[in-house]
Amino acid sequence: MTSASVPKQGDARQGLHVTVQGNANGEPATLTLDVAAVRVGSDAITVTAGGLAGGARPSLELAVRKGAQRLKDIQAGKTPAPGPGRTP
């Protein structure tokens, strides 16, 4: 586990890069996850991305930016736009 950078969103943020080695279906496998926590006011979001194929840094960064903005919108009393794959 190592510290990782997180896009400058919200009031505070922290990122971690986690690597776990083991076996999957009898074969050696490495699980890699990028984790971010972002605080906006008194609320926070946590985002996790990754898998056996490696970390998913671009996905994590996009989710942090969009998630922090959605949280700001909700705090301001706005109804956020539907997320991907969702209809109102």
C-alpha positions in Angstrom: 0.0 0.0 0.0 1.3 3.4 -1.0 0.0 6.9 -1.0 -1.4 8.1 -4.4 -2.3 11.5 -5.7 -6.0 12.5 -6.1 -7.4 15.2 -8.4 -7.8 18.5 -6.5 -11.5 18.3 -5.7 -13.4 19.1 -2.6 -12.0 20.4 0.7 -9.7 17.5 1.5 -8.7 14.3 -0.3 -6.5 11.2 0.2 -5.5 8.4 -2.2 -4.1 5.0 -1.8 -2.6 2.5 -4.3 -3.2 -1.1 -3.0 -1.6 -4.3 -4.4 -2.4 -7.7 -3.2 -0.8 -10.9 -4.5 -2.3 -14.4 -4.3 -3.9 -17.1 -6.5 -6.9 -17.1 -8.7 -8.0 -20.4 -10.2 -4.7 -21.9 -9.1 -2.6 -19.3 -10.9 -0.6 -16.5 -9.4 -2.6 -13.2 -9.5 -2.1 -9.6 -8.5 -5.1 -7.4 -7.6 -4.4 -3.7 -8.0 -6.8 -1.1 -6.6 -6.7 2.7 -6.5 -8.8 4.2 -3.7 -9.7 7.8 -3.2 -11.6 9.6 -0.4 -12.8 13.2 -1.0 -14.5 15.4 1.5 -16.8 18.2 0.4 -18.0 20.2 3.4 -19.2 17.7 6.0 -19.9 15.0 3.4 -17.5 12.6 1.6 -17.3 10.1 -1.2 -15.1 7.1 -1.6 -14.1 5.7 -5.0 -12.4 2.4 -5.8 -11.1 1.3 -9.2 -8.9 -1.5 -10.4 -8.8 -5.2 -10.8 -6.6 -8.2 -11.8 -5.6 -6.4 -15.0 -4.1 -3.5 -13.0 -5.1 -0.1 -11.6 -7.6 2.0 -13.4 -6.2 5.4 -12.7 -8.1 7.3 -15.5 -11.4 5.9 -14.3 -10.6 6.8 -10.7 -9.7 10.4 -11.6 -12.9 10.8 -13.7 -15.1 9.3 -10.9 -13.5 11.6 -8.3 -14.2 14.7 -10.5 -17.7 13.7 -11.3 -18.5 12.4 -7.8 -17.3 15.6 -6.1 -19.3 17.8 -8.5 -22.5 15.7 -7.9 -22.0 16.0 -4.2 -21.6 19.8 -4.5 -24.8 20.0 -6.6 -26.7 17.9 -4.0 -25.5 20.1 -1.2 -26.6 23.2 -3.1 -30.1 21.7 -3.4 -29.8 20.9 -7.1 -30.9 17.6 -8.7 -27.8 16.1 -10.4 -28.0 14.8 -13.9 -28.5 11.0 -14.1 -25.3 9.0 -14.1 -24.1 6.8 -17.0 -26.6 4.1 -17.9 -29.4 5.6 -15.8 -32.5 7.4 -17.0 -34.6 9.7 -14.9 
